């Protein structure tokens, strides 16, 4: 087995499909994974829900053969190099959590938007991620576990850290929907002494969604900024990678990863729909030489950061075809 779907609810964790209990399913899956192959927990963002068929991430993002096509739908396990059945490629674990809530009922009951309510609940499901990692480590104590998460899934991943004595080895955050100061709190609240390597993948094409996040997520003060604006230089094992910078893309391409250019001006999903993006994440998760944060921090292209909206007038890097969302896709933060 190379993929295992897991659903989190208020009642705990369960494996997707028929068969034994979660622990038995994990044990069977881990038995087929070589010691040097990756184990990756994948966490989706806002508006997905495992109990709503139309928005079930197990049938969409986490499936090798998604139920429907669309420019926002990609197979995460396939993109990350996991074979559908052969455990020798590693184990991809799809972590699905209820990330949808209707706005009007939430406003009437709680006087807050559905997005704000889901943001708050993400912390609870971070505890479930920690429980899942604890179960894996009980079954395979020496194995490294990595996480890749998009949007509000990044908040789920970060919230798990305070519950973990032993952190994930590497975390890749795509368009993270979290505030900069809270990121520091999540990382520094860890009880252990060995923090994860965190790759914060950013893009100026996400500026509109960062702004919407700041407007609708519950924040403590008006000065709170989305973590996508970067940089966070005071965390020693943190690296901001702005993938729509010309010099960053050139550096990545020079190392054998063909990250193709995109003309997208506003897009929250190009972090995984852009051609070559998954190849970049594979290089990190499959531990190719030179992709650790200590090495990347010495490269000049990863140091500068531009202000919000600075990429609005930039043209495409070369003549590649654009990947442009329709007008409806700009109006809804992280719509699935």
SVG drawing of the C-alpha trace seen along z (x, -y; Angstrom):
<svg xmlns="http://www.w3.org/2000/svg" viewBox="-29 -48 55 54">
<polyline fill="none" stroke="black" stroke-width="0.4" points="0.0,0.0 1.3,-3.5 -1.7,-5.5 -3.9,-5.6 -6.8,-7.9 -7.7,-9.1 -10.7,-11.2 -10.7,-13.4 -13.9,-14.3 -14.9,-15.4 -14.9,-11.8 -11.3,-11.1 -9.6,-9.4 -10.7,-6.6 -9.3,-5.0 -11.2,-5.4 -12.9,-2.3 -13.7,1.1 -11.2,3.1 -9.5,3.3 -9.1,0.5 -6.8,-2.5 -3.8,-1.1 -4.0,2.2 -4.3,0.3 -1.3,-1.9 0.8,1.2 0.0,2.9 0.8,-0.1 4.1,-0.8 5.2,2.8 5.6,2.3 7.6,-1.0 11.4,-0.8 13.3,-2.6 14.6,-5.3 11.3,-6.0 9.2,-9.1 6.1,-9.0 4.2,-12.2 1.0,-13.5 -1.0,-15.6 -3.4,-18.2 -5.9,-20.2 -7.2,-23.7 -10.5,-25.5 -13.9,-24.4 -13.1,-20.6 -15.1,-18.2 -14.7,-14.4 -18.5,-14.0 -19.6,-16.0 -19.1,-14.0 -18.7,-17.1 -15.9,-18.4 -14.4,-15.2 -10.6,-15.5 -10.2,-11.7 -12.0,-11.7 -10.3,-14.8 -6.8,-16.0 -5.8,-12.8 -6.9,-10.4 -4.5,-9.0 -7.5,-9.3 -9.7,-12.2 -13.5,-11.9 -13.6,-15.1 -11.3,-17.3 -10.7,-21.0 -7.8,-23.4 -7.9,-23.4 -7.9,-19.6 -4.6,-17.7 -3.6,-14.3 -1.3,-15.1 0.0,-11.5 0.7,-11.2 2.4,-14.6 4.6,-13.7 5.8,-10.5 3.8,-7.9 2.8,-4.9 -0.8,-3.9 -0.1,-0.4 3.7,0.1 4.9,-0.8 8.4,-1.1 7.7,-4.6 6.8,-5.6 3.5,-6.1 1.2,-9.1 -1.4,-9.7 -4.3,-11.9 -5.6,-13.7 -9.1,-15.0 -10.8,-17.3 -14.1,-19.2 -13.0,-22.6 -16.4,-23.9 -19.0,-25.9 -21.8,-28.0 -21.4,-31.7 -25.0,-32.7 -25.7,-30.1 -22.3,-30.9 -23.0,-34.7 -26.4,-34.1 -25.2,-31.7 -21.7,-32.9 -21.6,-36.4 -18.6,-35.4 -18.0,-34.2 -17.8,-30.5 -14.2,-31.0 -13.4,-32.4 -15.2,-29.4 -13.2,-27.0 -10.0,-28.8 -10.6,-28.4 -11.5,-24.7 -8.2,-24.1 -6.4,-24.2 -8.5,-21.2 -7.6,-19.2 -4.0,-20.0 -4.3,-17.9 -5.6,-15.0 -2.5,-15.3 -0.3,-15.0 -2.3,-11.9 -1.8,-10.4 2.0,-11.0 2.1,-9.5 0.5,-6.4 2.9,-6.1 5.9,-6.6 4.6,-3.9 4.5,-1.5 7.7,-2.7 9.8,-4.6 12.8,-5.4 10.9,-6.6 10.9,-10.3 7.5,-11.8 7.0,-14.8 4.0,-17.1 2.7,-19.0 -0.2,-21.4 -2.1,-24.0 -3.8,-27.2 -5.7,-26.5 -4.2,-23.0 -1.0,-24.8 -2.6,-26.2 -3.7,-22.6 -0.1,-21.4 1.4,-24.2 -1.0,-23.8 0.0,-20.1 3.6,-21.2 2.7,-22.1 1.4,-18.6 4.5,-16.8 7.6,-15.8 9.2,-14.9 8.4,-17.2 7.9,-16.3 11.3,-16.2 10.1,-18.6 7.0,-20.7 6.1,-22.3 3.5,-25.0 1.7,-26.1 0.1,-29.6 -0.2,-29.2 -3.3,-30.8 -1.9,-31.8 -0.6,-34.9 3.1,-35.6 3.2,-36.0 1.1,-32.9 3.6,-30.9 6.3,-31.9 4.1,-30.8 3.3,-27.5 7.0,-26.7 8.3,-27.9 5.6,-26.2 7.0,-22.8 8.0,-20.7 11.0,-19.1 14.3,-20.7 14.5,-19.7 12.3,-21.9 11.2,-20.8 12.6,-22.2 9.7,-24.4 9.6,-25.5 7.1,-28.4 6.2,-28.5 4.9,-31.9 3.9,-33.8 2.8,-37.4 0.0,-35.8 -1.5,-34.9 -1.5,-38.6 -5.3,-38.9 -6.0,-35.8 -3.5,-36.9 -5.5,-40.2 -8.8,-38.3 -7.4,-36.0 -6.4,-39.1 -9.9,-40.5 -11.9,-37.4 -9.7,-35.4 -9.9,-36.3 -6.9,-38.4 -5.7,-39.9 -4.6,-43.3 -4.8,-45.2 -1.1,-45.0 -1.2,-41.1 0.1,-40.0 -0.3,-36.9 2.7,-34.7 2.9,-34.7 4.2,-38.3 7.4,-37.1 10.1,-37.0 10.5,-35.2 14.2,-35.3 14.3,-34.7 13.3,-31.0 16.5,-29.1 14.9,-26.2 12.4,-28.3 12.8,-29.3 10.6,-31.4 10.6,-30.4 8.8,-32.8 8.3,-30.6 7.2,-33.3 10.5,-35.2 12.6,-35.0 15.9,-34.2 14.3,-31.6 12.7,-29.8 16.1,-30.0 17.9,-28.5 15.3,-25.7 15.5,-25.0 19.3,-24.9 19.1,-22.0 17.0,-19.8 13.5,-20.7 11.5,-22.2 9.3,-24.7 7.5,-26.2 6.4,-29.8 2.9,-31.0 1.2,-34.3 -1.3,-34.0 -1.9,-37.4 -4.3,-36.2 -4.4,-32.5 -4.4,-30.5 -4.0,-27.1 -1.0,-27.6 1.1,-26.3 0.1,-22.8 -1.4,-23.4 1.6,-25.0 3.6,-22.7 6.7,-21.5 5.6,-22.6 5.2,-19.0 8.7,-18.2 10.0,-20.9 8.3,-19.4 9.5,-16.0 13.1,-17.2 12.6,-18.4 10.6,-15.5 12.8,-12.9 15.8,-14.5 17.8,-15.3 21.3,-16.7 21.3,-20.4 17.6,-20.9 18.0,-21.1 17.3,-24.5 20.9,-25.1 22.1,-24.8 19.3,-26.8 19.8,-29.7 23.2,-30.3 21.7,-31.0 21.1,-34.8 17.9,-34.2 16.0,-33.1 16.8,-36.2 14.9,-39.2 11.2,-39.7 9.0,-42.2 6.1,-44.1 2.5,-43.1 1.2,-43.8 4.8,-44.1 4.2,-41.3 1.0,-42.7 2.6,-44.2 5.2,-41.5 4.9,-39.6 5.5,-35.9 9.0,-34.6 9.0,-33.1 6.5,-32.2 4.8,-29.4 1.0,-29.3 -0.8,-31.0 -2.8,-29.2 -5.4,-31.8 -8.4,-31.4 -11.8,-32.6 -13.5,-35.6 -15.5,-33.5 -12.3,-32.0 -11.1,-35.4 -14.1,-36.1 -14.0,-33.3 -11.0,-32.7 -9.6,-29.2 -12.7,-27.9 -12.5,-24.2"/>
</svg>
